[in-house]
């Protein structure tokens, strides 16, 4: 027994255990065996697997492995509960969300202790960070439910949602998924991670206790197979997943062409950039919060330290000193900084990556104190002298391992920061507001923390760029992930498709408009021959293939030929679009607006000719279509300087700026039905917010698009902002979807084409906006507006704490 | 007059690489070699960076990342007692209440509790007794034979705006009266106007007047407007030869806080790493609970190490704190919650 007298001299920290008893009793009362929560009842435990406390290696519970049958039962229960849940309305749902927030608070310590036992994270973190953020998320979304009718008018819940969550923040990730879904009026089938299912089960009981209607929330436990069954289930309208990029890619492929909405929050290798004018002592604490928080098992962990050369060695020395004072041990000890790694398999992965880092020549450092050998523990680790080419600089380690590199200039810092397939988060440290606010927008990441790190709040959206996924959780932007415009959700179910309508259109006898007839006026002799080319980098270009395609008009006569574009043409177009991107994305909204208006002006001046062309191509009312195009261009000219971001109120002295940033280069495959309006309706919003575009016009009726480049040429549009490649639409769209330097693909065409595009997009996890259902392009309600602008942008949340 | 030549200041600049060799530490378990001061390095002072939000975030987790329980808590609280500058600085101080304070300083914890805790051999006392100049003779007399030093607040405490020569004379008078420690106050205006040279010269002059008495420099952080100013004032005060830097007089609107402390302690570390001289730290004002005192000890231990948990490098300026610690110690011994009136009053 250590005496008071001894400690007086040593001044060591002693044990400070949080009692596990209440959590153990909770488990015992349930025989530590759990079934699924389906349709408001708990199934009998069956086909169970063990849940292990990683700090002790002891089995603490057994939970059931959900099969396709149980997933099916859960989806059916959710489907059954959906109409009443949607009909309940925003206020009714708000009451339930509020009740859940309160229930979480009333049971906060049980949740915190159980989470710590299940995951291995420290009780300090579960008590002070995870659980309070869970309650906050339900409060915030109770608010969105309440305001849904006014703030999301014209939208309703996406339907039955399947949610698959990771083990690193088990309950918090559940809250991030469940709260917006419930608020939006969705019903849920959620699968907690197999390592950490326990707090989800407590939450299921809390949902029961607040009387959440049966079937609104269904919890099916299990491993990846269970998750796959949810993803594959035809009765699910949306999938939300948080986890590895590898699994995210599988889900993207599995859902391709299914019409399921999808949001993915995936991996990261987030940069932590330190400039030489930073407060280095605070930087050190920032690093502690960045990479040693939750043992580094954080998707947005600041795992790549980028330090300006002049201060790098001093910073490393300070870091090493700080690492010596970190305390690692039993997660239920109230005075530890770090707990256990979630599972032996994860520990092994960390070890092998660290070994690889040593082999590759980086300088390895760990503190001198002894790391426990019983249980899954790994000490904080620092690699310096790391090169971007080494694997530890590229691979997400998902452990307490920091890799450090140096940079010379701000632009080199940005280049290093963006030198990754990921784009989840970044941290920027400088005492110069000019520098910090200059750097933040240049980093490809969904969240940028200035002089801070790992700050989260329900009001600020969280989510990635690039291969870190798409979709946001939290804030207004997060709500849209669970909403559909009224009318559209039903269409997917009814299977109304544009390809069928298009087929009907081609069967219909060719209608001859008067203007089309004028084009054929025999008194003037043959029309002067015209060659439609591709439009790449501001220049008219012949197709690489040397072939052309005939274009047949509505009357069945050949109207002309267009180039048969191929993958090389697309490659050139993508390069041109990239060349234009830097300038166009930084152009002012006012500047972009002027150009959009000018395009409209020049189109209007030639409206007779374009109306005739459209009429000849489609047999429809060309005049109406051209008029709609002019209006649409005006709409996006109007939006160009008005699609503002937001300033979120987050709970700190500071602001979170939610900036709407362009996605980058967008591949656009235009719908068949309105050859000019379809193209303009997609290219308009894309360029209005600063993207550049490679457009594939309607395959059947491309001549309106090729005429259109003449309008573009006369409208001061910078070269490369819009590129037009005609040809076989689906094949070209697939090539764009496969292109790793294309940031998003929009596709409007056949169901098969949607599937192919979504499947191919999994390569670099690019965002897709793909539909086979029809839109009424002539109608402003269906053919333009915020919906398109949201698709054209990604939200970056820049957290700016302030105060001198 | 300085007996030793001033060491060249070799503080690392924010933009300079780490020095190849760190300076020789002037610190042992047994004792602290006094900081003789360094020349004023204005470049360094001006490049100090403090990010307030980040400091506040770190400070906020100090109480949540650490705790001590049972034997450890009792031991740490006893250590805290040994670090208290038991203080009375009131306009109505008389020899009567100062003697009572001194008696308490010599026997800060009830004898039965000391016995129950098994720490009789420590002969536990507080770190010092801190009074106005007028009370120095009384305190010196009352503490005779206890080994407890008397500290005198000085230099026109608390505002420090009396004529400079009077402030210097006050120091000399207190030292002559038997004060072993002098708590000086700086001219806040020098900080607020960025007149670092004037601040340096003033503190340097006070230090010379102190002679062998240890000098604690009160920065009055609550009146310095920014944490950046707190950092700069800390560094200048150490360059000018402070033995301790101290937050507050206790009379400002805001007194000791963990964020102020974190900034000052980081500057102490910076100065120590650069010069090898260990400067002590004294938070003062507003520290009333045992729990709060422990939080300061966590901060000192984690930021500067165990060596800064001894009275030669760390003090609390406090008075009512002691009673709360006694209550917690009695709770540890008896398992029952205690009451203030069960402990001899300060």
Interface residues (C-beta under 8 A of the other chain):
Chain A: X1 X2 X3 X4 X5 X6 X7 X8 X10 X11 X12 X13 X14 X15 X16 X124 X128 X276 X277 X278 X279 X280 X281 X282 X283 X285 X286 X289 X310 X311 X313 X314 X317 X325 X334 X335 X337 X429 X431 X451 X452 X652 X653 X654 X801 X802 X803 X804
Chain B: X12 X14 X15 X16 X17 X18 X49 X50 X51 X52 X53 X54 X55 X56 X57 X58 X61 X64 X65 X66 X67 X68 X69 X70 X71 X72 X74 X75 X76 X78 X79 X117 X118 X119 X121 X122 X226 X227 X228 X266 X297 X301 X302 X303 X306 X309
